[in-house]
Amino acid sequence: MRALLGGACLSFLLGACATLTDYDVLYHVGVYKLDVNQGNYITSDQVDKLKVGQTRQQVRLVLGTPLLTDPFHAARWDYPYLFTRQARLLEHRQLTLYFVDEKLARWEGDEMPPPPAEVARAGGGDSMLDKSLSTAPKTGQTTWLQDLLKKLGWWQ
């Protein structure tokens, strides 16, 4: 009984020494943050369908409506994409198209991901995302509390 009481007092004393920022408190208390997709998700097979000389309507059929059309740069369309998980930016891609005389002249941007069907065949999907945000122990891994209880003989 004394060991249990001593252990509880020691954990409260050591816990009082910790310094936490507001973000840490909110994160560890369990505030849920949504996964957020923003922008146009463009895949490599969509970019492969682009051809120099296509009209704006043909490009819109292939890629969809651009997220950004600047009135000061009417000959340029921007397709940005952002993905955040638990307030951390995991993906950022940008594709920019340039038109001359209402025809597609060129495009530039980041490397686009493969189409979803190809990712599924390769066994990817959500497993390709950053899993470092998970607080759950990995398979075969124990938590610090389980380790402590094993040392005290209270856990098998």
C-alpha positions as MATLAB code, in Angstrom:
seq = 'MRALLGGACLSFLLGACATLTDYDVLYHVGVYKLDVNQGNYITSDQVDKLKVGQTRQQVRLVLGTPLLTDPFHAARWDYPYLFTRQARLLEHRQLTLYFVDEKLARWEGDEMPPPPAEVARAGGGDSMLDKSLSTAPKTGQTTWLQDLLKKLGWWQ';
ca = [
       0.000    0.000    0.000;
       2.872    2.357    0.843;
       4.478    1.661   -2.531;
       1.254    2.535   -4.313;
       0.792    5.742   -2.318;
       4.454    6.665   -2.821;
       4.208    6.031   -6.538;
       1.107    8.201   -6.812;
       2.747   11.066   -4.890;
       5.891   10.813   -6.995;
       3.905   10.926  -10.243;
       1.971   14.014   -9.073;
       5.205   15.760   -8.059;
       6.936   14.964  -11.333;
       3.852   15.943  -13.308;
       3.876   19.364  -11.682;
       7.385   19.985  -13.046;
       6.290   19.734  -16.666;
       5.797   22.897  -18.678;
       3.144   22.857  -21.361;
       2.208   25.405  -23.972;
      -1.427   26.079  -24.786;
      -1.104   24.019  -27.979;
       0.295   21.030  -26.062;
      -2.540   21.190  -23.539;
      -5.193   21.312  -26.267;
      -3.482   18.586  -28.276;
      -3.097   16.138  -25.387;
      -6.483   16.841  -23.821;
      -8.060   15.466  -26.954;
      -9.258   18.355  -29.065;
     -10.102   16.824  -32.436;
      -8.703   18.563  -35.491;
     -10.191   17.748  -38.877;
      -8.173   16.560  -41.859;
      -8.473   19.375  -44.388;
      -8.151   19.083  -48.176;
      -8.056   22.434  -49.930;
      -7.732   23.163  -53.605;
      -7.718   21.019  -56.713;
      -6.432   17.449  -56.387;
      -4.731   16.861  -59.750;
      -3.200   13.481  -60.639;
      -0.440   12.649  -63.107;
      -2.857   11.008  -65.568;
      -4.834   14.266  -65.751;
      -1.659   16.236  -66.506;
      -0.735   13.652  -69.166;
      -3.992   14.499  -70.991;
      -2.941   18.149  -71.416;
      -1.709   19.137  -74.867;
      -0.328   22.416  -76.117;
      -2.983   24.185  -78.175;
      -6.030   23.023  -76.187;
      -8.729   25.608  -75.571;
      -9.679   26.777  -72.084;
     -12.846   24.671  -72.265;
     -10.865   21.522  -73.122;
      -8.466   22.175  -70.242;
     -11.415   22.749  -67.895;
     -12.862   19.360  -68.937;
      -9.555   17.638  -68.118;
      -8.581   19.404  -64.877;
     -11.771   21.029  -63.656;
     -12.334   24.675  -62.828;
      -9.171   26.333  -61.494;
      -9.209   27.439  -57.880;
      -7.448   30.700  -58.713;
      -8.024   32.900  -61.732;
      -6.340   36.255  -61.381;
      -8.036   39.182  -63.178;
      -4.627   40.850  -63.547;
      -3.135   37.720  -65.154;
      -6.038   36.426  -67.241;
      -3.732   34.171  -69.269;
      -2.765   32.141  -66.185;
      -4.657   29.496  -64.205;
      -3.437   28.174  -60.841;
      -4.363   24.813  -59.352;
      -3.015   24.691  -55.758;
      -3.604   21.753  -53.413;
      -3.007   21.584  -49.635;
      -3.608   18.714  -47.218;
      -3.361   19.208  -43.458;
      -3.800   16.629  -40.727;
      -4.076   17.725  -37.082;
      -2.973   21.257  -38.016;
       0.236   19.999  -39.746;
       0.765   20.559  -43.463;
       1.491   17.176  -45.066;
       1.107   17.924  -48.777;
       1.418   21.041  -50.893;
       1.296   20.950  -54.689;
       1.008   23.666  -57.297;
       0.188   23.462  -61.007;
       0.172   26.613  -63.148;
      -1.115   26.789  -66.727;
      -0.348   29.593  -69.190;
      -2.502   30.524  -72.185;
      -1.594   32.508  -75.293;
      -4.419   33.611  -77.613;
      -6.897   31.521  -75.581;
      -4.870   28.319  -76.246;
      -2.779   26.367  -73.750;
       0.858   27.344  -74.270;
       2.657   25.636  -71.355;
       2.302   24.401  -67.781;
       4.612   24.020  -64.824;
       4.383   22.765  -61.292;
       5.188   20.066  -58.806;
       5.188   16.371  -59.611;
       1.627   15.134  -59.380;
       0.620   11.928  -57.585;
      -0.351    8.787  -59.488;
      -4.061    8.128  -60.147;
      -6.025    6.600  -57.233;
      -6.488    3.252  -59.019;
      -2.719    2.875  -59.388;
      -2.146    3.752  -55.727;
      -4.735    1.154  -54.670;
      -3.097   -1.531  -56.843;
       0.283   -0.758  -55.287;
      -1.154   -1.144  -51.779;
      -0.748    2.546  -50.950;
      -3.646    4.743  -49.974;
      -3.691    6.179  -46.485;
      -0.591    4.166  -45.558;
       1.428    6.521  -47.765;
       0.558    9.480  -45.539;
       2.631   10.604  -42.593;
       1.825    8.342  -39.634;
       4.099   10.180  -37.199;
       1.089   12.068  -35.830;
      -0.420    8.918  -34.352;
      -0.149    8.728  -30.562;
      -1.115    5.049  -30.418;
       1.705    2.567  -29.783;
       2.868    0.572  -32.774;
       2.350   -3.199  -32.931;
       4.469   -4.948  -30.312;
       5.340   -1.671  -28.607;
       4.364   -0.925  -25.019;
       3.609    2.388  -23.377;
       5.635    3.847  -20.540;
       2.846    2.995  -18.096;
       2.829   -0.655  -19.159;
       6.626   -0.770  -18.762;
       6.355    0.694  -15.250;
       3.611   -1.733  -14.239;
       5.672   -4.673  -15.574;
       8.650   -3.596  -13.464;
       6.424   -3.398  -10.413;
       5.008   -6.843  -11.209;
       1.444   -5.637  -11.718;
       1.291   -6.367  -15.467;
       1.824   -9.632  -17.304;
];
